[in-house]
Amino acid sequence: MSIARALISVSDKSGLVPFCKELQDLGVEILSTGGTAKALRKAGLPVTDVSEFTGAPELFDGRVKTLHPKVHGGLLHRRDDDTHLVQAKEHNIPPIDLVVVNLYPFEETISKPGVTLAEAIENIDIGGPSMLRSAAKNHSHVTVVVDPDDYGRVIEEMREHKGDTTRALREQLAVKVFLRTSRYDEAITNYLGQNREGTRGSYSLSLPLEQELRYGDNPHQKCALYGNFGEHFMRLQGKELSYTNILDIEAAADLILDFVRPTVAILKHTNPCGVGQDDEDLRAAWKKAFETDRQAPFGGVIVCNRPLTVELARVISEIFTDVIIAPDFEADARARLQKKKNLRLIKMNDSYRTAKSAPVLRSCPGGLMVMDRDHTALGLDNLETKVVTKRPPTEEEMRAMRFGWRVVKHVKSNAIVYAASDRTLGIGAGQMSRVDSSRIAVWKAREAGLSLKGSVVASDAMFPFADGLQSAIDAGATACIQPGGSMRDEEVIAAADEAGMTMVFTGHRHFRH
């Protein structure tokens, strides 16, 4: 049977009018509510109000308008069951063959700064999910659309199948509905749970399968990617991604978004092994990053915060690189890098700046940990007021402190970074003792032939003893940026003063495990 009647009620009206004009051409009667009906009438389309269809008024500021037996009966009764058909006729319940609903913008509302709990609650849709679920349950007979991107598919099938859609399409659309309503409920659950005074509530998660990954940590470990990673990172060429590639891409993107000036970073196993900046030239920024450690970049990840130029591509192509990430690639640069077929080129979309505020999820035995993301280099405001030594920093030392602090928050703890104002000079990561990380960073700088004289040392957490700072002083550092907060802060400050070092306490720790 062809689709004769459609109920349409949408908050996202993109593509709505052309779609409904196609439905009208196919002889479909349109029922609608509120702003949707108004938009369709404005476009000159005939619309029947749902209140007229049901014989019941919209109540309570529109909170009750589609919650009616005539609506849900029209959706849920089976067209192949004589008993259902008789009951529908007895109670004057005509069939509704097509439902087009997208929900109140709850997720968009709660993402706005300063949104109140009352505003969030008012954007919880009740009638919409109810209609979607009724229609999806009865998808053997009812077509249900929750995504405007599916309008074209529905019209195409109706034209090809005498005004009806195929069961295969209805099944696909029903699955999308249940996924959408479950994620909608999750957003509400998570928001309200986290807004309970004094405690967090339950946490719910449901994600679509995006792709099977090449493997996990190792080739013998299977792995799959869920969610919408592809909306933020587009693979332009190269081998399929693996679990470690995804981790590296996230780490590289998070790091590069902490910088505004043209910046290039090189990472290995999610740790930065070199970061460089320049006012104009990415090629110059790359040179500074690469000189920090000429060995570690082999098979690593390169990321920049400007479109990748052919000049930079020419230099990068001389070494073996696994992944290159950029907001875009110049045509000549991409053509040059395409010669390396296995090299993964990843375009980072601007949407990741917003997605970066999403919480960090980590599995644990029997459950899941949900943590606020460490997405801002904290403690850099009014840095000149946070000097704890006798000597204040020079302007150049202050710039180097800011640069080093932005880098060290992305290095695995215990983390030490020696830096100038536009480049890293030595990086020590992930050691059991902070002084060992300092020694590694000093050794790395010497291996690279870089002098640490006059450098700034950045530490992701406090120096618990003066020996770690003394190691930096002995290496030639003249300035230090660290959180402070150790029981032996006075001892550490005294060591800095004795050496004529300047030091600031940010008051914020940036551990990364």
Buried (B, 14 or more C-beta within 10 A) or exposed (E): EEBBBBBBBBBEEEBBBEBBBBBBEBEBBBBBBBEBBEBBEEEEBEBBBBBEBBEBEBEEEEEBBBBBEBBBBBBBBEBEEEEBBEEBEEEEBBBBBBBBBBBBBBBEBBEEEEBEEEEBEEBBBEBBBBBBBBBBBBBEBBBBBBBBEBBEBBBEBBEEEEBBBEEEBBEBBBEBBBBBBBBBBBBBBBBBBBEEEEEEEEBBBEBEEBEEBBBBEEEEEEBEBEBEBEEBBEBBBBBEBBBBBBBBBBBBBBBBBBBEEBBBBBBBBBBBBBBBBBEEBBBBBBBBBBBBBBEBBEEBBBBBBBBBBBBBBBBBBEBEBBBBBBBBBBEEBBEBBBEBEEBBBBBBBEEBEEBBEEEEEEEEEEEEEBEEEBBBBBBBEEBEEBBBBEBEBEEEBBBBBBBBBBBBBBBBBBBBBBBBBBBBBBBBBBBEEBBBBBBBBBEBBEEBEBEBEBBBBBBBBBBBBBBBBBBBBEBBBBBBBBBBBBEBBEBBBEBBBEBEBBBBBBEBBBEBE
